[in-house]
Amino acid sequence: MAKGAIATEFRRNETVKTLDDLPGVPQGTSGQVLLVDGFTWTRYRVAFDNGYDLGSIDGQHLSRASQYDAALAHREELASSETAAADAVESGDGGEAGASVGDAVVNGVTIPAHLLERSKRARERLTAA
């Protein structure tokens, strides 16, 4: 894991906090990881300080106690960037960083200008014949 990255994988007996409200466990409640399980989807069983013991919790709902504030800030940052991207697409700006002059954006997909020109020439050939 890169330095400063937010952890989504935890070890047994590690202290964690919830990033979301879970059944019977409000956001920010501390707990201890009891079990780490899974091959393709790692899930956790956590005993929380309020007495609840939940299993099959995805790592995206948890954070290390020391990284709790940073994880919440990271979530807010991602949510605001996703909202800004959705607004740009809805307004017709395209919101495409790689789009250059002459490119078209259709349904959020950038079509390069050279492909548009190629299609135009092909239509001209077909109508001339």
N, C-alpha and C positions, 0 to 999 in steps of 0.2 A: 504494500500500500504506500502511495506517495506521501511525503511529509505534508501535513496539513489537510489531508483528505478526510472526508467523513466516513467512518466505518459503517458497513452494513453486514459484516460477518463478526460473530462473537464466539467466545470460548465458554466452556462450562465453568460455572462459579463466578463469572464476570458480572459486575453490577451494571445494570442498564436502566434507562428511563424510557417511558412511552412517548412517542411523538404524536400519536393520535389517541382519541378516546376509544378504548376497547370495552367489550362487555364487562361491566363491573369495575373497570379500571380507568380513571380519568387521566387525561393527558398530563405528563410530567411525573407520574408515579414511579418511584424507584422499585427495582426488583432484582432478583438474582437468577441467572440462567441455570436451569437444572439439567436440561438435555438439549443437545444439538443433534439433529437428525435430518437425513435426506441426501439423495444423490444429485438429482437435477434441480430440486428446489430445497434449499436449506431452510428448515423451520426450527423454531425454538420453543421450549417449554420453560416458562418463567414463573417463579413464585414472587408475587408482588408484596410490598410492605403493608398493603391494606387487607391482606389475608386471602386474596384471590390467587389461584394457580391456573394459568392458561397455557394451553398447548397449541401447536400449529400456528405460531405467530411468525409472520414474515419479517425478515431483518429490516425492511423499509419502515416498519412501524416502531423500531427501537433505535436507540443511540446509546453510546457510552455516556455515563453520567458526566464525565469531564468534557464531552463534546456536545452536550445537549443544546446550549445556546447557539453554537455554531451550526448545528444541524437544522434548527428552526430557521435561522437566518438564511441558510442555503435553500431550504424549501420555499421560503417567501421569494427569494431571488428567482428561482426557477419558475414559480407561478407567475410572477410579473413579466418575465421574458416570454413565456408561452402566451400570455394575454396580449402582449404587444405584437407578437408575431401573428396571432389570430386577427387582431384589429387591422394590421397592415394588409393581410390577405383579403379581408372583407371590404376594405376601402379601395381595393384595386391597385394599390401600390406594388403588389407582388411580394414585397418583402424578401426578394431573392438577392442575396449578397453577390452571387456569381453572375447575375444577369447583366449583359452589356447592351449597348445601344443597338436597336434593331431586333432584339430578342422579344418574344411574346410570352406572356404567362397565361396559361389556360388551366383552370381548376387547380392552381397551385403548382403546376409543372412548367418549368421554363423550357421553351422551344427555341433552340438557337436560330439566329438569323439565316445562317447558311442552309439550314434545312427548309426554312420557309421559302427561300429563294429557289431551291431545288424543286420544291413542290409547285411553285408558280410556273417554272419553266416546263415541267412535265404537263401541267394542265394546258399550257399554251400549245405544246406539241400535239396533244390529243384533240384539241378543238380545231387546229389547222388541218388535220388530216382528213 
